[in-house]
Amino acid sequence: MQVLSRFYVAAILAVMALVGAGAAWAGIGQPSDWQLGPQDAATPVAEDILQFHNILLGIITLITVFVLGLLIYVVMRFNARANPTPSRTTHNTLLEVIWTLAPVLILLFIAVLSFKSLFFQLNTPKADLTVKATGKQWFWSYSYPDSKFEFDSIMLSEKERKAKLDKDPKADVPRLLSVDNELVVPVNKVVRVQTTGADVIHAFAVPSFGIKIDAIPGRLNETWFQAKREGVYYGQCSELCGKDHAFMPIMVRVVSEQAFAAWLEEAKKKYASEETPAAVTVAAGQ
Ligand SMILES: [Cu+2]
């Protein structure tokens, strides 16, 4: 018996250590090895979602423990040996009212919290910058409507990744997430993201920003984020869109306001000169 209880204590301690370390393991901007739970939050919306997630986790843990306790009690108290002559009682009005009302109240509480979160996510505050993400088979195009340029963002192949790593062994080029031209935005600014699809339905999702929104042909969807920390944040297309659905990652670099202004000037020149209509490229046999 003692060996068994020691085993249980060890198991409970191990689970607690895992849960406690989960926060430390959760990657910011990208998944990390042995991660438990969602990626760390980098925006107010993501923080809100994480908080909601933690509250729900508390509620379902309490309910599960309560139901398990009831089951154990019934098994111990009312088995044939402990209770040889069972009572024939049916119906208990008070009990029935309680077990109907309690779940309703719990669900109402969850509904109110989730509506609050939903409004927060869908109500874009006054935006400092607008970017438009167009999902294509199978890459993203980003445009900055205020600055009138657009560019394609294509996943790095294994060869391109290796070349980058050869040049700089410390380069942060996660497999299947790194791209050639990433979306660049300033830190602490409200960025409005408009999404649409050029061919089929895609979805623009960045876990650390708490955003996931469909990119639908013929429609303009909108979401927003306000990154609180500089850094690189990754996401993926989250709507099954064809054979290379898994290979159209999203990479967002959040930089200081000065760095963004400098990048914007450069990008205007760089992407203006690359404006070759696709038809011309095809016609030239390239
Ligand atoms: Cu897609």
Residues whose N, C-alpha, C, O or C-beta is under 5 A from the ligand:
A	BS01	CU	I201 H202 A203 C237 E239 C241 H245
